[in-house]
């Protein structure tokens, strides 16, 4: 803060600029030498006395005529500049997403298709099949647990949510923080765990956007947040291949109220520009590489319907009441899933930190991306050393053991319920279309499966319900053990399985034939009709995903854009809306959320630079 002398000098300079020379001369002649005035009469005008500023003087007050408000305005980018940088950001992020996607596709194919095919040429698949599944998942857990402490501190999506929701005031980390989360999430997704790669994509885009903003000569704190959100939107839209879906997901993710907050108005337009630029750039790259990139999806929600059954005007109005019921059921299931994840997370943290003598609580591992976020005090705690020769090495094996146990449990689930392996994106289409094909894993790995899904004759509802609960257990194991990844498609897949279980046990489909699925059971106008299965599917998919991540609008957009051309999205959309928001409101009543938010406590900055 300037002292009285400097304040008086600034006042004199202001009067001089306004032309008040006479008042300045009279004031200068009456001042004493102790005041800094001149009494020797050598100059009739007071000289311009420079303001002495030390290192402790705030930057905003180093220029006598510049306030913090005017300086902030001078540093802001114009709207046109923001849109231009957002478009460039979308192009940059789409390239990273394309590289990540190609690498992930190669790893998944190599582990779950090419590897078993090569192995089973030399050994009996009936004997080696189960052991291969368990070994692949366990080895993936061991790799994540081993590499986590050796890599630089990571940056999870939950921490990005807290940084971005803080209004851009928190310091975003450097690009080096993206290396560990990308490597570990790649191993996690390819090893068969039930978490998807969409969460690391949000981190990649968010950090790239923030670092790009920090390099611009004129960019305010608020615009740093806007470009960070735009980068996250572009990355998720490119990964989903759905313009605007990632934009609304990123914006909703920042609000604990599950809505678009006041700050979303300034971020919406740049995020939309970045999302569209990312999807267009991705399509151009795919065309250049000889592939065809179709915007949207291939989910055939009405694969079992034909003729008049696709006409929404013939559907019973009672479906809206059932959408409310299924929405509440999805919200309650989400609450249970999040509580189990947090319980497993606390258990894993206790197992990793317990050792004689007990060390101080360590910061979360770089692979902890989906679960309750640590307090600021925990974030400021020093990270465990990468290499140690003291007693701390006695607990170096604990993260490896925890994640190896998670891999072992996931592998056992995958032997008896193969549909729990991987994050489920490639399996959703065949499941909704009631196809028996499983494009994700080698057929020999499904030999010991207790339940077979799809086909003209559906499995009994209780068996499909087993797969749904096993999928929820696999999600909880992966997220609870601190393995990095997202839950968008895993929860979508679990919701679709639950819908099939409910629909199959209903009177319309319990006969177990395609003919029964395509007809109304009762001539007296029973509410259970052929269209019940697609309605139940979109309701539970929307409610479970929206309640888990608190993103109802984005969930509706993703399901709508994922439909193929033959699906009557207009008929299903009202039920999606009712179910998604009912599920979110039900989950909010419990006060349980997957992510933490910085209100009102500020967020500690990351240690990465």
N, C-alpha and C positions, 0 to 999 in steps of 0.2 A: 504494500500500500504506500502511495506517495505521501511524503510528510507535508507539513504546512508550507514550507518554502517552495517545494515543487508545485504545490497546488496554486500558490500565488503567481508563480511564473507562468503556468498554463493560462491562468486568467488574464495575465498581461498580454500574452500572445494572441488570445482570442480577441481582445479589444483592438489590438494592432491590425488584425486581419479585417475587422469591421470598420476600420478607419477612425477609431477613437484615439487619435494621436495626442490631442490636448489633455484628455483625462490621463493618459498614460504618462505624459511628461510631468504633470503635476504630482502624480503619485510617485514617480521616480525621484523627483526633487525632494520630497518629504521623507524619503526612506533613509535610514542610517546605514552605515557600513556593515553593521552587524546583520542588517536585513538583506544585504546583498545589493544595496543601492549605491549611487555614485554622488558624492557631495563636493567634488573638486571642480565642477563646472566645465570639465574638458569636453563633454558631449551633452548636447541638449536632449537627446533621446536615449532611453535605456536600451542597452544592447540586448540581443536575443541570447538569453542564458540557456545553454543546453541542459536538458534534464539528465541528471546523473542516475543511471539505472544499473542496479546490480543484478546478480543472477537470480535473486529471489523475487524480483519484480515480475508480476504476471505478464504474459505475452500480450494479453488483450489491452493492457494499459501502457505499453511501451511507446505508442504513438499518441500524442496528446489529443489528437482530433478523432481518433478511431475508437469507438466503443466495441464491446464484444458482439453486440447485435449487428452493427454494420460490417464488422469483419466476417461474421458468420454468413451474412448475405453475400459478401464478395466471394466467398469460397464455394458457394453453391453452384452446381452444374445446372444448365438450363434444361428444360423438358426435352428439347430436341437432342441435346447431348446425352442425356440419360437414356433415351431410347436407342440412340446409336451405339453407346457402350453396351447396353443390354443385348442388342442383336449380336454384336461381336462376342459377347460373353456366351451367348447361346451356341454360337458356332464352335468356340473353343471347348466348351463343356461336352458338346455332342461328340467331338473327337475322342475325348477321354472315355466317354460312355461306350463308344463303339469299340475301342481297344479293350476295355474291361469286359464287354459282352463277348467278344470273340475269344478272349482268354478263358472266360468262364465256360463257354460252350465247349471248347476243346477239352477242358479239364473234366467236365461232367461226362462227356462222351467217352473219354479215355478211361475213367474210373468205373462207370456203370454199364458200358456197352462193349467197348473194345477190349478192356482188360479181362472181363469174364469170358468173352468169346475166345480170347487167346489162351486163357488158363484152362478152360473146359475142353480144349483139344487134347490135353495131356492127362487130366484127372476127371474123375466122375463128378458131374455137376450135382447129383443128388447128395453127395457127401460134402463136397467143397463149397456148394452154394451158400448155405447158412454161415459157414465160417468166413467166407469172403465178405459178406455184408457186415458182420460184426467187426472183422479186422479193418475194413475200410473206415468205418465210423470211429472206431477207437483210435486208429492211427491219426485221423484228422484231429481228434481231441488232443492227442499227445503233441502234435505239431503246433497247434494253437497255444497250448499251455507252455511249450518250450520256447517258442519265438516271442511270446508276449513280453516277458521281462527283458529280452535281449534287444528288441526294437525300441526306437524312441517312443516317448509317451504318445499314445494315440488320441484320437478326437472322435468321440461317439456322437450319434445323432441327438442324444439327450442333452449333451453339453452344448451342441449347436443351438438347440431350441432355447436354452437358457441365455446364451449370448445374444441371439437375434431378438428374442423377446425383451431383452433389456434395453432395446432402443438403439442398438449400435454403440452404446457407451463402453461396453466391454471390449477388450482387445482380442481380436480374432487371432488364431495361431497362424504360423507360417505353413507353407506348402509341404514342409517336411513331415507334418503330422498326418498327411494323407497316406504316406507310404505304409505305416503299420496297419491302419484300419483297412486299407485296400488289400494288402497281402493276407491278413487274417480273415477278412470276410470272404475272400476268394477260396481259401482253404475250407472255411466253414460251410459255405454253400455247396462246393464241389464234393465234400465228404459225406453229404446226405443229411445234414441237420435241417430241421424244419424252421429255418429262418432264411429270408430272401436277401438278395443283394441290393434292394432298393434303399435301405437306410444308409449304407456307405455311399451310395450315389448322392443322397441329400448332403452328406458331409462334404463330398468332393466339390459339388457345385457351390455350396455355401462358402467354403473356404476360398475357392478360386475367385468367386465374386468379391469377397471382402479384400483379398490381396490385390485384385485389379483396382478396386476403389482406392486402396491406400497408395497406389502408384500414380494416381491422377493428381495434377497440380491443384485442382479446385474440386473438393468433395467434402461435404460436411459429414458429421457423425450420422445424422439421419440417412443420408444418401449411401453411406457405407452399409447400413443395414438393408436398404432397398436393393442394392446390387448383390448383397449376400443372399437375400431371399430370391432374387431373380436367378442367380446361379443355381440355387437348390431347385427352383421350379424347372429350369431348363434341363437339369440332370435327370430329374424324375420323369419329366415328360418324354425325354429321349429314351429312357429305359422302358417306359410303358408304351412308347410309340403312340402317345395320345396327347395332342396339343391341348393346353389349358387344364388338363386333369392334374398334372403335377403342380401347376400354378396355384390352384385352389387348395391342394393338399398342403403345400408349404405354408400358405397364409393361415389356414385353419389350425395347423399344428402349433402355431405361435400363440394361440389364444386359449387360456384355460377354460373359457366359457363355451368352447366348441362353436364358435361363430367367427365371422369376419369382423375384427375390431376396427376402431377408428383409424388406426395406423395403416390398415389394409388398403385404404383409398389411395394413398401415395405409392404403394408397392404393387398394386394390381396391374397397372398399365405396363411398367417395365418388366414385370414378371411374365405377363402375357406375350410381350414382344420376344423375350428370351426363350420362352417355351416354343413358340411357333418357329423361331429361327433354328432352334435345336432340332426340332422334328424335320423341318425342311432340309437342313444340312445333313441329317442322318439319312434321309431318303436319297439325297444326291450321292452320298458316299456309298450307300448300298447299291445304287444303280451303276456307279463307276466300278464297283467290285464284281459286277455281274449278277447281283441278287436283286430281287424285287421286294421293296419295303412297302407294305400295305398299311396305311394309317388306320388304326383301330384294332379290332380283335376278331376272333373267330368263334366266340361262344354262341352256340345254338341253344338258347334257352327253351325253345319249343321243339326240340328234336323228336319228341314222342307224340307230337300233335299234328293233325292234318285236317284239312277241310274247315268246317264251321267251328271247330274247337279253337282255332286261332283268332276268331272274332271276339273281341272283348265285350261286345254288346250282349253276348249270350252267357257271360260269366255272372255268377250269383253276386249280389251286392254284399252278401255276408263275408266276402273276401276281405273287405276293408276292416271288419272287426277282427278277422284272423290276422291281418297284417299288424294290428295293434298288439295282439297276443304274442305273435312271433317276434315283434320288435322288443317287447318287454323280456321275452325269454332270451333273446340274443344279448340284451343288456346285462341280465343277471349272469349269463354264462361268461360274459366278458369280465364282470366283476370277480367271479371265481377264478378265472384264468389269471388276471392281474395279481390277485392276492397270492395265488400259488407261485407265480413268478417272483414276487417280492420275498416270499418266505424262502424259496430256494436260493435267491440271491443273498439273503442274509446268512443262510446256512453255509453257502460257498465262501462268503467273506470270512466267516468265523473259522472255517476249516483252513483257509489260507493263512490266517493271521495267528492262529494258536500254535504256540511253541514254547518250550521251557528254555531260557527265560522269555517271558512274553514281550515281544517288541511293541513299539507304539503303533497305533493303527496306520496302516499304509494306505496310500492313495489307490483308487481303483485301477485295475489293470487296463492296458490299452484296448483290450478286447471287450470291455464292458460297455455295451452300446444301448441295450434295451433293458431297462429296469429302472427302479427308483434312483434318481440322481443323488449324489452325495451332497452333503452340506458344504457351504463355502469353507468351513474350517477343515473338512476332510480333503477338499480340493487343494488347499494350501499345504497339506502335509507333504513331506519330502517323499519322493518316489523311491522304491527299493533299489539298491545299487544293481547295476547290470552284472558285475563280476565282484564276488566277495570272497574273502578268506577268513571271515570271522564266523561267529555262531549263527549269523543270519543265513548262512548257506544251509543250515539244517532245515529251513523251511522252503528252500528253493524248489523242492520237488512237490510241494503242496498244490500250487496251481496246475501242475502237470497232472497230478493225481485226480483233482477235481474234474478237469476237462476230459481226462481219459475215462472216468466213470460216466460222465455224460455221454461220451461216444459209445461206451459199452451198452448203456441202457437204450440209446437210440438204435444201435444195431440190433439188439434183441427185439425191439418193437418192429424193426424193419423186416426181420425174418418172418414173423407171423402176420404182420400187417404191412406188406410192402408199400402200400399207398401212403404210409407216413414218412417215407424217405423223401428228401429234397423239399423244396418250398411249395411245390404243387402247381406252378403256373402252367406247365405243359400238360398236366393231367386234368385241369379244369374243363377244357373243351370236350374231351372224350367222356368225362363223367356226366356233364350236362346233356350231351347228346345220347347218353345211354349206350356208349360203345364199349366193347370189352377190351379194346386195344389199350396197352399201357406203354406209351412211347418213352417213358423216363428210364427204365432199367431193363436189363437183359431178362428175357423170359425165364431162364434157368434160375434166377434169383427169387422167383415167386413160387417155387415148388412147394414150400412149406406154408404157404399163405392159408390162413384159416377162412378168409372171406374173399370171394371173387366178385368184383364189381362190374356192372355194365352188362350188355347183351340184351336179347329179347326177353329173357326170363330174369328179372331182378332178384338179387339175394333177399332173404327175409329182412324185415326192418330191424330186428334186434342185432343181426350181424353187421349191417351197415352202421348201426349205432355204435357198435364196438370200434369200428374203424374211425368214426368221428371222435370218440373219446380218446382213442389211441393217438390220433393226430393232435388233439389238444394237449395230451401229455407230452408228446414230442416237442411241441412249441414251448411248453413250460420248461422242459429240461434244457433246451438250447439257450433260451433267454435267461433262465435262472442261473445257469453256469457261467454267464458272462460272455457267451459267444456272440460276436458282432453280426448283426443282420436285422432285417425288417420283418414285419408281421402282416403286411398287406395281403399277399397271396396265400400265406398259410392260413390266416383267418377266413379268407374267402373260401378256401378249399374245405376247411372244417365246417363252415356254414352250409356249403352245398351238400356235404355228407349228412349232416343232421337233417336237412330238408328231405333228402332221399329216404332217410330212416322214417321220418314222420309220414311222408306221402305213401311209402310202401305199406306201412301198418294201417293206413286208412282203408275204409271199405272199398274205395275205387280201385286199389291196386294190390290188396292183400291176396287176391287170387293168383298173383304171380304171372300174369300174361300180358302181352302187349295189347291184346284186344280189350282186356279189362281196364287198362290204363287209358284207352281212347274212348271210353264211354261213360255216361252218367250212370251211377249205380241204380238209383231208385227212380222209378217213373213218377214218384210223388214230388219230385223237385229237390232231391237231396243236395246239400251244399257242397258235397264232395264230388267234384267233376274232373274231367280229363285235364283241365287247365290247372288243377291244384298243385301239381308238381313244379312247374315253372314259377308259379306265384310263390310257393313256399321257398323255392331255391333263392330267388332274388331277395325275398324278405329276410331270411336268416343270414345270407351273405352280407347284405347291406348293414343289418343291425349289429352283427358280431364285429365286423371290421370297424364300423363307425364308432361303436362304443369303446373299443379297445384303444384306438388312436385319437378319438374325439374329433373326427373329420367327417361329419355326415354328408356335407355337400360334395366333397371330393369323392367319397365312396359311391355316391349316386352317379357322378359323372364317369367314374372308372367303369362301373358296371354297364352304364348306357353305351359308352364308346367301345366296350369290349364285345358287344353283341355283333353277330354277323348280319348280313343283309336279309336273311329269312326270318329273323326274330322280330316280333312285333313289340318294339321297345316302347312305343307310345302306350300300349295297353298295360305294360308292366311298370312304367315309370311312377304312376301314383302310389302303387304298393311299395315301391322302393323308398319313396319319400316318407310315407307314414312310418314304415318299419325302421328306417335309419334314424330319424329324429326321436322316435319312441325309445329305441335302444340307448341313444346317447342320454336322454333325459333320465331314463331309469338308472344308468350307471352314475350319473351326476348326483343322484340322491344319496348315494353311498359315500361320496367324497373320495372315491378311489380313482387314481389316474396313473397311467403308465409312465408319464414323464413328469419331471418337476418343473416349476416355473419360478422366475426370480422375483416375484412380487411378495413382499416389498424389499427383500434382501438383495443387495447387488451381487453380481457374479464375479468371482475371482477369475482373473485372466489365466489362460493356459500357459504352460511352461514352454511350449514349442515356439520357435521363432524361425 
